């Protein structure tokens, strides 16, 4: 019986250590969540800023009117003269 008593004491000691560890984890959990949340927010913000910069760099200049030169063949086919 003495041997089982020591085993119970060890089990209780391990349970107390586990309870203490879980208590410490709970205390630090809020800080960890806030830190991770801020990191995620910063990464998302950076991604958005990079996307906006890329979009602005890829955007063509101001639209302008340009003259389109149509060849004589195209003009004839549009007028109906060249029917095949």
Residue frames relative to the residue before (quaternion, step in Angstrom):
aa qw qx qy qz dx dy dz
X 1.0000 0.0000 0.0000 0.0000 0.00 0.00 0.00
X 0.5981 0.5769 -0.3713 0.4141 3.54 1.03 -0.69
X 0.6386 0.5446 -0.3247 0.4362 3.55 0.98 -0.80
X 0.6708 0.4803 -0.3091 0.4730 3.62 0.92 -0.79
X 0.5953 0.5640 -0.3601 0.4448 3.60 1.15 -0.54
X 0.6523 0.4937 -0.3120 0.4830 3.58 1.00 -0.78
X 0.6253 0.5404 -0.3341 0.4532 3.57 1.05 -0.74
X 0.6509 0.5065 -0.3102 0.4729 3.59 1.00 -0.80
X 0.6302 0.5301 -0.3352 0.4577 3.57 1.03 -0.80
X 0.6568 0.5044 -0.3069 0.4691 3.58 0.99 -0.81
X 0.6331 0.5213 -0.3281 0.4688 3.55 1.02 -0.80
X 0.6605 0.4948 -0.3082 0.4732 3.57 0.94 -0.90
X 0.6381 0.5251 -0.3264 0.4588 3.60 0.99 -0.81
X 0.6571 0.4969 -0.3064 0.4769 3.59 0.97 -0.85
X 0.6427 0.5153 -0.3237 0.4654 3.58 1.01 -0.76
X 0.6441 0.5086 -0.3220 0.4719 3.60 1.01 -0.78
X 0.6383 0.5134 -0.3215 0.4750 3.58 1.03 -0.79
X 0.6494 0.5078 -0.3139 0.4710 3.58 0.97 -0.84
X 0.6464 0.5133 -0.3192 0.4655 3.59 0.99 -0.83
X 0.6429 0.5154 -0.3186 0.4685 3.59 0.98 -0.83
X 0.6520 0.5179 -0.3062 0.4614 3.58 0.98 -0.89
X 0.6599 0.4990 -0.3075 0.4701 3.59 0.94 -0.88
X 0.6230 0.5376 -0.3353 0.4588 3.60 1.03 -0.72
X 0.6629 0.4919 -0.3033 0.4761 3.57 0.98 -0.85
X 0.6353 0.5272 -0.3308 0.4572 3.57 1.01 -0.77
X 0.6403 0.5271 -0.3256 0.4541 3.58 0.98 -0.80
X 0.6438 0.5303 -0.3251 0.4457 3.59 1.00 -0.81
X 0.7531 0.3915 -0.2082 0.4861 3.56 0.92 -0.90
X 0.4839 0.6945 -0.4251 0.3205 3.57 1.22 -0.28
X 0.6471 0.5249 -0.3356 0.4395 3.61 0.90 -0.85
X 0.6497 0.5095 -0.3214 0.4637 3.60 0.92 -0.86
X 0.6583 0.5155 -0.3087 0.4533 3.56 0.96 -0.89
X 0.6549 0.5084 -0.3160 0.4612 3.59 0.95 -0.84
X 0.6490 0.5058 -0.3198 0.4697 3.58 0.95 -0.83
X 0.6571 0.5121 -0.3097 0.4584 3.57 0.91 -0.91
X 0.6743 0.4812 -0.2969 0.4751 3.59 0.91 -0.87
X 0.6292 0.5386 -0.3287 0.4538 3.58 1.04 -0.75
X 0.6575 0.4993 -0.3045 0.4751 3.57 0.97 -0.86
X 0.6340 0.5243 -0.3325 0.4612 3.60 0.98 -0.80
X 0.6642 0.4966 -0.3076 0.4665 3.58 0.91 -0.89
X 0.6428 0.5213 -0.3218 0.4599 3.59 0.98 -0.84
X 0.6626 0.5018 -0.3092 0.4622 3.59 0.94 -0.86
X 0.6539 0.5023 -0.3199 0.4667 3.58 0.96 -0.79
X 0.6505 0.5018 -0.3172 0.4738 3.59 0.98 -0.81
X 0.6422 0.5221 -0.3231 0.4589 3.59 0.97 -0.84
X 0.6546 0.5096 -0.3123 0.4629 3.55 0.95 -0.87
X 0.6343 0.5342 -0.3233 0.4558 3.56 1.01 -0.82
X 0.6564 0.5060 -0.3054 0.4688 3.58 0.96 -0.87
X 0.6538 0.5043 -0.3165 0.4670 3.58 0.91 -0.91
X 0.6472 0.5127 -0.3220 0.4632 3.61 0.94 -0.84
X 0.6498 0.5166 -0.3183 0.4578 3.59 0.98 -0.80
X 0.6496 0.5067 -0.3159 0.4707 3.59 0.97 -0.83
X 0.6469 0.5105 -0.3231 0.4653 3.58 0.94 -0.86
X 0.6511 0.5074 -0.3182 0.4662 3.60 0.93 -0.86
X 0.6567 0.5091 -0.3155 0.4583 3.58 0.94 -0.85
X 0.6684 0.4924 -0.3061 0.4659 3.60 0.96 -0.79
X 0.6604 0.4973 -0.3117 0.4684 3.59 1.03 -0.72
X 0.6976 0.4711 -0.2690 0.4680 3.59 1.04 -0.74
X 0.5367 0.6450 -0.3994 0.3693 3.59 1.22 -0.41
X 0.4189 -0.7052 0.5002 0.2775 3.61 -0.77 0.94
X 0.6628 -0.5009 0.3779 0.4087 3.53 -1.31 0.27
X 0.7366 -0.3830 0.2846 0.4794 3.54 -1.25 -0.09
X 0.5123 -0.6518 0.4534 0.3272 3.59 -0.93 0.78
X 0.0245 -0.7921 0.6099 -0.0030 3.55 -1.02 0.80
X 0.5295 -0.6162 0.4768 0.3354 3.53 -1.19 0.57
X 0.0332 -0.7912 0.6102 0.0229 3.56 -1.04 0.71
X 0.4657 -0.6839 0.4985 0.2586 3.49 -1.10 0.75
X 0.2163 -0.7657 0.5957 0.1103 3.54 -0.91 0.97
X 0.2411 -0.7720 0.5738 0.1285 3.56 -0.70 1.08
X 0.1453 -0.7802 0.6060 0.0552 3.53 -0.74 1.10
X 0.4311 -0.7082 0.4950 0.2599 3.56 -0.79 1.01
X 0.6678 -0.5086 0.3657 0.4020 3.57 -1.28 0.38
X 0.6252 0.5449 -0.3470 0.4381 3.62 0.98 -0.74
X 0.6679 0.4911 -0.3054 0.4685 3.54 0.90 -0.88
X 0.6349 0.5275 -0.3390 0.4514 3.59 1.00 -0.78
X 0.6518 0.5180 -0.3114 0.4581 3.59 0.97 -0.89
X 0.6832 0.4732 -0.3043 0.4655 3.58 0.88 -0.87
X 0.6339 0.5194 -0.3400 0.4613 3.57 1.08 -0.60
X 0.6847 0.4710 -0.2756 0.4832 3.57 1.09 -0.73
X 0.5379 -0.6532 0.3856 0.3679 3.59 1.23 -0.22
X 0.4583 0.7001 -0.4459 0.3179 3.60 1.21 0.11
X 0.7538 0.3440 -0.1949 0.5248 3.59 1.00 -0.74
X 0.1419 0.7845 -0.5871 0.1403 3.56 0.09 1.27
X 0.1770 -0.8080 0.5569 0.0754 3.56 -0.64 1.05
